[in-house]
Amino acid sequence: MTEENGNEYPNENEVSFEMPKAFDEIEEGKCADDGVYTLMLKTAPYTKQNNAKTGDNLLLDLMITEDVDENNGIVLTQYLPFPNSSDVGKTTRNGQPMIDWKMQNIKENVEKLGGTIEGKKFSIPEFAMCRAKVVRLFSEESPDKPYNRIEGGLMMYEG
């Protein structure tokens, strides 16, 4: 039996679906080798609520852009937490107020991207570039599927 949406019910206990291509034709994504790469903002920076739902993160989608490199086009996202009301009265392990630590982290990354800081405001240029150490990691959930992460802070692009 076939429903209007195309789902087939070969028998009462099972539902089947059709995909756009065969499962043995699935292409794997790329994963960069460990190294220091040139990165460029792929999209305008944006904010998104953090997983704890206590505040927002500034997200920077950074794309690897080397002159000659098989890793070109790989996009990594750098998450920079925004200060929020739940940070009031909290400090880091070294005693720095949490709000100040988050602001310092944003300031350092904005400066590495060639952005500007003025009073309480900051801006990041479109298509800003930087350098960053990228590492290849494996998760416990998917030990056979590596993923990339930026390790440490961003570095100035000297191009």
C-alpha positions as CSV (number, residue, x, y, z in Angstrom):
1,M,0.0,0.0,0.0
2,T,1.3,3.5,-0.9
3,E,0.1,6.7,0.9
4,E,-0.2,10.1,-0.8
5,N,3.2,11.2,0.6
6,G,4.9,8.3,-1.2
7,N,5.6,6.2,2.0
8,E,5.1,2.5,1.4
9,Y,3.7,0.1,3.9
10,P,4.7,-3.4,2.7
11,N,3.1,-4.9,5.8
12,E,1.5,-3.7,9.0
13,N,4.8,-3.7,11.0
14,E,7.0,-1.7,8.8
15,V,7.3,1.6,6.9
16,S,9.7,2.1,4.0
17,F,11.0,5.3,2.5
18,E,12.9,6.2,-0.6
19,M,16.0,8.4,-0.5
20,P,17.4,10.5,-3.4
21,K,20.3,8.2,-3.9
22,A,21.6,4.8,-2.7
23,F,23.1,4.6,0.7
24,D,26.4,3.2,-0.7
25,E,26.7,6.5,-2.7
26,I,27.0,8.7,0.5
27,E,30.0,11.1,0.3
28,E,31.9,11.8,3.5
29,G,32.8,15.4,4.4
30,K,36.4,16.6,4.6
31,C,38.4,16.9,7.8
32,A,41.6,19.0,7.8
33,D,44.9,17.6,9.1
34,D,46.4,19.3,12.2
35,G,48.0,22.5,11.3
36,V,47.9,26.3,11.2
37,Y,45.6,27.6,8.5
38,T,44.5,30.9,7.0
39,L,40.8,31.4,7.7
40,M,38.2,33.9,6.3
41,L,34.8,34.8,7.7
42,K,32.3,32.9,5.5
43,T,29.2,34.6,6.8
44,A,28.5,37.7,8.9
45,P,29.0,37.0,12.6
46,Y,25.8,36.1,14.4
47,T,24.5,35.3,17.9
48,K,22.8,32.1,19.0
49,Q,21.5,31.0,22.4
50,N,24.0,28.8,24.3
51,N,23.1,25.2,25.1
52,A,22.5,26.0,28.8
53,K,20.0,28.7,27.7
54,T,21.6,31.2,30.0
55,G,22.8,33.6,27.3
56,D,24.1,34.0,23.8
57,N,27.3,33.1,21.9
58,L,28.8,35.1,19.1
59,L,29.4,32.6,16.3
60,L,32.2,33.1,13.7
61,D,31.9,30.8,10.7
62,L,35.5,30.7,9.5
63,M,36.5,28.9,6.2
64,I,39.9,27.5,5.5
65,T,41.4,29.5,2.5
66,E,44.9,28.4,1.7
67,D,46.6,29.1,-1.7
68,V,47.0,25.5,-2.5
69,D,45.4,23.1,0.0
70,E,43.1,20.2,-0.2
71,N,41.3,21.5,3.0
72,N,40.1,24.7,1.3
73,G,36.4,25.3,2.0
74,I,36.2,23.5,5.3
75,V,34.2,25.7,7.7
76,L,34.9,25.8,11.4
77,T,32.7,27.7,13.9
78,Q,34.3,29.7,16.7
79,Y,32.0,30.2,19.7
80,L,32.6,33.3,21.8
81,P,30.3,33.6,24.9
82,F,28.5,36.9,25.4
83,P,28.4,38.2,29.0
84,N,24.9,37.8,30.5
85,S,23.1,38.3,33.8
86,S,24.0,34.9,35.1
87,D,27.7,36.0,35.1
88,V,27.1,38.7,37.7
89,G,29.1,37.9,40.8
90,K,30.9,34.9,39.2
91,T,34.7,34.8,38.7
92,T,37.1,32.6,36.8
93,R,39.5,30.3,38.7
94,N,42.1,33.1,38.7
95,G,39.6,35.6,40.2
96,Q,38.8,37.6,37.1
97,P,35.1,38.6,36.9
98,M,33.3,36.3,34.5
99,I,31.8,39.3,32.6
100,D,35.3,40.7,32.1
101,W,36.8,37.4,31.0
102,K,34.1,37.0,28.3
103,M,34.6,40.6,27.1
104,Q,38.4,40.1,27.0
105,N,37.9,36.9,24.9
106,I,35.7,38.8,22.4
107,K,38.1,41.7,22.3
108,E,41.1,39.6,21.6
109,N,39.3,37.7,18.8
110,V,37.9,40.8,17.3
111,E,41.3,42.4,17.2
112,K,42.8,39.3,15.6
113,L,40.2,39.6,12.8
114,G,41.2,43.2,12.2
115,G,38.0,44.5,13.9
116,T,37.6,47.6,15.9
117,I,36.7,48.2,19.6
118,E,35.2,51.5,20.6
119,G,33.8,52.1,24.1
120,K,31.1,49.3,24.6
121,K,30.9,48.5,20.8
122,F,32.9,46.3,18.5
123,S,32.8,45.6,14.8
124,I,34.3,43.0,12.5
125,P,35.0,43.6,8.9
126,E,33.2,41.6,6.2
127,F,35.5,38.8,4.9
128,A,37.9,39.3,7.8
129,M,40.9,36.9,7.8
130,C,43.0,35.4,10.5
131,R,45.2,32.4,11.2
132,A,44.4,29.6,13.6
133,K,45.6,26.3,14.8
134,V,43.2,23.6,13.7
135,V,43.2,20.1,15.3
136,R,41.6,16.9,14.2
137,L,39.7,15.2,17.0
138,F,37.5,12.1,17.5
139,S,34.5,11.8,19.8
140,E,33.5,8.8,21.9
141,E,30.1,8.8,20.1
142,S,31.7,8.5,16.7
143,P,35.3,7.3,17.0
144,D,35.6,6.6,13.3
145,K,34.5,10.1,12.2
146,P,37.0,12.8,12.9
147,Y,36.0,16.5,13.3
148,N,38.0,19.7,13.4
149,R,38.2,22.4,16.1
150,I,40.1,25.6,16.4
151,E,42.6,25.2,19.3
152,G,43.6,28.3,21.3
153,G,42.9,31.8,20.1
154,L,42.8,33.3,16.7
155,M,46.1,34.8,15.3
156,M,46.6,37.8,13.2
157,Y,46.6,37.3,9.4
158,E,49.8,38.8,8.0
159,G,48.8,38.6,4.3
